[in-house]
């Protein structure tokens, strides 16, 4: 089938079942619920063949006008090498308008993203597995409803963009914990169901010690035996995550296109991603 026979349409909830089949083909762990969350937070494109089957997907998740992430870029195995990935990227970048763009690239996607002006800025490490014995490492407490303005401000300072819409969704589906000192929220983390079990992220903290405290406390609250944490190379957590039973199983390359984003805080840093789609 030629790509000229493929229709590119707005991604809606009606495309989730087809998208789920594609992500399973690619051996990604996403559930239908994970796709629905992405669709709720994003605008996107589905590539649909003449039979009505979804043969490609891409989502653009905007964070206000500050930036956007490009994610869930999948092309059916039978359609690869025909330029469909490039067409999907062109559509997603048009949806993003003038926003600076971020994405996590697979090895296969790197050549295309480089052609489109994306520049690598670091490695992402995916850790997952079944935890051994774990004990709390510091003072961590459940976030209260009144903490979310402070959590959003902390997240924006560390991420360099307003992820308020993402945090509003997480407040409804995740367990959120904070480290508080002198009545002030200094670090936060979230735990939610995702993929094969549970995922911890984002984790935004003022120190690696606080990040470890949050991850340990949240891990003890998980509802399944399987846990995933995606971190960046600047976090310094990869060795510790492996020690507690979360093996390094892969990851990707963090990339950006365009400049002019807000400066990030030096007092709080991203220690774990919300996931590789949302940053």
C-alpha positions as CSV (number, residue, x, y, z in Angstrom):
1,X,0.0,0.0,0.0
2,X,1.2,3.5,-0.9
3,X,1.3,6.3,1.6
4,X,-0.9,8.2,-0.8
5,X,-3.7,5.8,0.1
6,X,-3.4,6.6,3.8
7,X,-5.6,9.3,5.4
8,X,-4.2,11.5,8.2
9,X,-7.0,12.4,10.6
10,X,-7.2,13.9,14.0
11,X,-6.5,11.4,16.7
12,X,-9.6,10.7,18.9
13,X,-10.7,8.2,21.4
14,X,-12.1,6.2,18.5
15,X,-8.5,5.4,17.4
16,X,-7.3,4.1,20.8
17,X,-8.1,0.4,20.1
18,X,-6.1,0.6,16.8
19,X,-3.3,2.6,18.5
20,X,-3.2,-0.1,21.3
21,X,-2.7,-2.8,18.7
22,X,0.2,-0.8,17.2
23,X,1.9,-0.3,20.5
24,X,1.6,-4.0,21.3
25,X,3.2,-4.7,17.9
26,X,6.1,-2.4,18.9
27,X,6.3,-4.3,22.2
28,X,5.4,-1.1,24.2
29,X,3.7,-1.8,27.5
30,X,0.9,0.8,27.2
31,X,-2.6,-0.1,28.2
32,X,-5.8,1.4,26.7
33,X,-6.0,3.6,29.8
34,X,-2.5,5.0,29.1
35,X,-3.5,5.8,25.5
36,X,-6.7,7.5,26.7
37,X,-4.7,9.7,29.1
38,X,-2.3,10.7,26.3
39,X,-5.3,11.5,24.0
40,X,-6.9,13.6,26.7
41,X,-3.7,15.7,27.2
42,X,-2.7,16.0,23.6
43,X,-3.6,16.7,20.0
44,X,-2.6,14.1,17.5
45,X,-2.8,12.4,14.2
46,X,-3.9,8.9,13.3
47,X,-2.9,7.4,9.9
48,X,-5.8,5.3,8.7
49,X,-5.7,2.9,5.7
50,X,-8.6,2.2,3.2
51,X,-9.9,-0.5,5.5
52,X,-10.2,1.8,8.4
53,X,-7.2,0.3,10.3
54,X,-4.8,2.6,12.2
55,X,-1.4,2.2,10.7
56,X,0.4,5.1,12.4
57,X,0.1,7.5,15.3
58,X,1.6,10.6,16.7
59,X,0.7,12.8,19.6
60,X,1.7,16.4,20.4
61,X,1.3,17.3,24.1
62,X,1.3,21.0,24.7
63,X,2.4,22.7,27.9
64,X,0.7,26.1,27.5
65,X,2.7,28.0,24.9
66,X,6.0,27.2,26.7
67,X,6.8,24.0,24.8
68,X,5.3,20.6,23.6
69,X,6.4,17.0,23.6
70,X,6.1,14.8,20.5
71,X,5.3,11.3,21.5
72,X,3.7,8.0,20.7
73,X,5.2,8.0,17.2
74,X,4.5,4.5,15.8
75,X,4.3,3.3,12.2
76,X,2.9,-0.2,11.4
77,X,5.7,-2.6,10.6
78,X,4.2,-3.2,7.1
79,X,4.3,0.5,6.3
80,X,7.8,1.4,7.4
81,X,10.4,2.9,5.0
82,X,7.7,4.7,2.9
83,X,7.9,8.2,4.5
84,X,4.9,7.9,6.7
85,X,6.9,8.7,9.8
86,X,8.0,11.9,8.2
87,X,4.5,12.8,7.3
88,X,3.3,12.2,10.8
89,X,6.1,14.4,12.2
90,X,5.3,17.2,9.8
91,X,1.7,17.1,10.9
92,X,2.6,17.1,14.6
93,X,5.0,20.0,14.3
94,X,2.3,22.0,12.5
95,X,-0.1,21.3,15.4
96,X,2.6,22.5,17.8
97,X,2.8,25.9,16.0
98,X,5.8,27.9,17.2
99,X,6.3,26.0,20.5
100,X,9.8,24.6,21.2
101,X,9.6,20.8,21.0
102,X,11.0,18.0,23.1
103,X,10.9,14.2,22.5
104,X,12.6,11.0,23.6
105,X,14.0,9.3,20.5
106,X,14.5,5.6,19.9
107,X,17.6,4.5,18.0
108,X,15.4,3.9,14.9
109,X,14.0,7.4,15.1
110,X,17.2,9.4,15.5
111,X,18.1,9.9,11.8
112,X,14.6,11.4,11.1
113,X,14.6,13.7,14.1
114,X,18.1,15.0,13.4
115,X,17.0,15.8,9.8
116,X,14.1,17.8,11.3
117,X,16.4,19.9,13.5
118,X,16.2,18.1,16.8
119,X,19.4,18.1,18.8
120,X,20.4,15.4,21.4
121,X,20.8,16.7,25.0
122,X,21.2,13.6,27.1
123,X,20.3,9.9,27.7
124,X,17.1,8.6,29.3
125,X,17.3,5.4,31.4
126,X,14.4,3.1,31.8
127,X,14.5,1.1,35.0
128,X,12.0,-1.5,36.0
129,X,11.5,-4.8,37.8
130,X,10.4,-6.3,41.1
131,X,11.7,-4.6,44.2
132,X,13.4,-6.3,47.0
133,X,13.1,-5.3,50.6
134,X,12.8,-1.5,50.9
135,X,12.6,0.8,53.9
136,X,11.6,4.5,54.1
137,X,14.6,6.8,53.7
138,X,13.2,10.2,54.9
139,X,10.3,12.2,55.9
140,X,7.6,12.0,53.2
141,X,3.9,12.7,53.4
142,X,0.9,12.6,51.2
143,X,0.2,15.7,49.3
144,X,-2.9,17.7,50.4
145,X,-5.2,19.5,47.9
146,X,-3.8,22.8,49.1
147,X,-0.2,21.7,48.1
148,X,-0.9,21.7,44.3
149,X,-0.2,25.4,43.6
150,X,3.2,24.9,45.2
151,X,3.7,21.6,43.4
152,X,2.9,23.2,40.1
153,X,5.3,26.1,40.7
154,X,8.1,23.7,41.7
155,X,7.5,21.6,38.6
156,X,7.5,24.6,36.3
157,X,10.8,25.8,37.8
158,X,12.4,22.4,37.2
159,X,10.8,21.5,33.9
160,X,11.0,25.0,32.4
161,X,7.4,24.9,31.2
162,X,3.9,25.0,32.7
163,X,2.7,21.3,33.1
164,X,-0.4,22.3,35.1
165,X,-2.8,20.3,32.9
166,X,-0.7,17.2,33.4
167,X,-0.6,17.7,37.2
168,X,-4.3,18.2,37.3
169,X,-4.8,14.8,35.6
170,X,-2.2,13.2,37.9
171,X,-4.0,14.6,41.0
172,X,-7.0,12.5,40.1
173,X,-5.2,9.2,39.1
174,X,-2.0,9.2,41.1
175,X,-0.8,9.1,44.6
176,X,1.3,12.3,45.1
177,X,3.7,12.7,47.9
178,X,5.8,15.7,49.1
179,X,8.9,16.5,51.2
180,X,8.0,19.5,53.3
181,X,10.3,21.6,55.4
182,X,9.3,24.6,57.5
183,X,5.8,24.3,56.0
184,X,7.2,24.6,52.4
185,X,6.9,22.0,49.7
186,X,10.5,21.4,48.6
187,X,10.1,18.1,46.5
188,X,7.3,16.0,45.1
189,X,6.7,12.7,43.4
190,X,3.8,10.7,41.9
191,X,2.9,7.0,41.7
192,X,0.3,5.7,39.3
193,X,-0.8,2.6,37.4
194,X,1.0,2.4,34.0
195,X,1.9,-0.4,31.6
196,X,2.8,-3.7,33.2
197,X,2.3,-2.4,36.8
198,X,3.1,0.9,38.5
199,X,5.2,3.9,37.5
200,X,6.9,6.5,39.7
201,X,7.2,9.9,38.1
202,X,7.4,12.8,37.9
203,X,9.9,13.2,40.7
204,X,11.0,16.8,41.2
205,X,13.4,17.3,44.1
206,X,16.0,19.7,45.6
207,X,18.5,16.9,46.1
208,X,19.1,13.2,45.2
209,X,18.5,12.4,48.9
210,X,14.9,13.8,48.6
211,X,14.4,12.0,45.3
212,X,15.4,8.7,46.9
213,X,13.1,9.3,49.9
214,X,10.1,10.0,47.6
215,X,10.8,7.0,45.4
216,X,11.2,4.7,48.4
217,X,8.0,6.0,50.1
218,X,6.0,5.8,46.9
219,X,7.3,2.3,46.0
220,X,6.1,1.0,49.4
221,X,2.5,2.2,48.4
222,X,2.4,0.5,44.9
223,X,-0.5,-1.7,44.1
224,X,1.4,-4.2,41.9
225,X,4.6,-6.1,42.2
226,X,6.1,-4.5,39.0
227,X,7.5,-0.9,39.1
228,X,9.0,1.4,36.5
229,X,11.0,4.6,36.8
230,X,12.4,6.6,33.9
231,X,15.3,8.9,34.8
232,X,17.9,11.1,33.1
233,X,21.6,10.9,33.2
234,X,22.0,14.0,35.3
235,X,20.0,12.5,38.1
236,X,22.7,10.2,39.4
237,X,20.1,7.6,40.4
238,X,20.8,4.8,37.9
239,X,23.1,2.9,40.2
240,X,20.8,3.2,43.2
241,X,17.8,2.1,41.2
242,X,19.6,-1.0,40.0
243,X,20.6,-1.7,43.6
244,X,17.0,-1.7,44.8
245,X,15.9,-4.1,42.1
246,X,15.0,-1.9,39.2
247,X,17.1,-3.1,36.3
248,X,18.3,-0.8,33.5
249,X,16.4,-2.2,30.5
250,X,16.8,0.5,27.9
251,X,15.7,4.1,27.4
252,X,16.2,6.7,24.7
253,X,17.8,10.0,23.7
254,X,16.3,13.3,25.0
255,X,16.1,15.7,22.1
256,X,15.0,19.3,21.6
257,X,14.1,21.5,18.6
258,X,14.2,25.3,18.8
259,X,15.4,27.4,21.7
260,X,14.0,30.2,23.7
261,X,12.5,28.1,26.5
262,X,12.4,29.4,30.1
263,X,15.5,28.8,32.3
264,X,15.1,25.9,34.7
265,X,15.7,26.2,38.4
266,X,19.0,25.2,39.9
267,X,17.2,24.5,43.3
268,X,14.9,21.8,42.0
269,X,15.6,19.2,39.3
270,X,13.7,16.5,37.4
271,X,14.8,13.1,38.9
272,X,12.2,11.0,37.2
273,X,10.0,11.6,34.2
274,X,6.2,11.5,34.2
275,X,7.0,9.0,31.4
276,X,8.9,9.1,28.2
277,X,5.8,10.6,26.4
278,X,5.2,13.5,28.8
279,X,8.8,14.3,29.9
